[in-house]
């Protein structure tokens, strides 16, 4: 199974500064591209990988130094403690949806297919994008489009959806497009739909809350000097990571002690984000919006 090409692979592996006997965590296993490179550099160390998708589990590597955990990464602390791991030497997270998910019509992540509006990363979960579109009231729909997709005409969009579903059910992509047809922009329509689908996906999978919980938990698990490499794909994700690395908390407010010294948790290895070079962009379109930040635990 080939999920996708790993993004910023060389930069991530170098950023982790891997020790052969260290314990590392891949928080977003996917197709295992990053994990394979980490594992190559371990001799007596261990690698623990997380993914909530059963299809990722079927792609898990077979190695005595490797443990796959099928779970949302928001539960990383509990699972590591279950495996009697108290502290780790580094962690990696490649956020967002994989090209594998986008290319599978039945998963409902892409507007390229007239597929059922599913969007669940964990297919055992109950809430789907179709459920949201058919049950949320106009105000709640507007909030999620505005907050998670930064969609400008979110109020009109949500009203149109609510009016449409009075007589029909919104089950697939064409149903949704019909419901919002009057409010689709003439120009940059794909970009607009990408924001809309992003908002629905984030709501279905509770992505921002899960990310916030993971960032706080992984910070408490990292040893002093351990590296945390994280790739983001949109401003909502990147803002949380940037705040954590710059201020020591997710709000971005720098707290100081009595003497005026800031309570920081990380040294920033890269002051500005690392982005994909021309060669990678030619071969991997997913890397176009990728931003890598690397922090070293103080």
Buried (B, 14 or more C-beta within 10 A) or exposed (E): EEBBBBBBBEBBBBBBBBBEEBBBBBBBBBBBBBBBBBBEBBEEBBBBBBBBBEBBBEBBBEEEBBBBBBBBBBBBBEBBEEEEBEEBBBBBBBBBBBBBBBBBBEBBBBBEBEBBBBBBBBEEEEBBBBBBBBEBEBEEBBBBBBBBBBBEBBBBBBBBBBEBBEEEEBBBBEBBBBBBEEBEEEEEEEEBBBBBBBBBBBBBBBBBEBBBBBBBBBBEBBEEEBBBBBBBBBEBBBBBBBBBBBBBBBEEEEEEEEEEEEEBBBEBBBEEBBBBEEEBBEEBEBBEBBBBBBBBBE
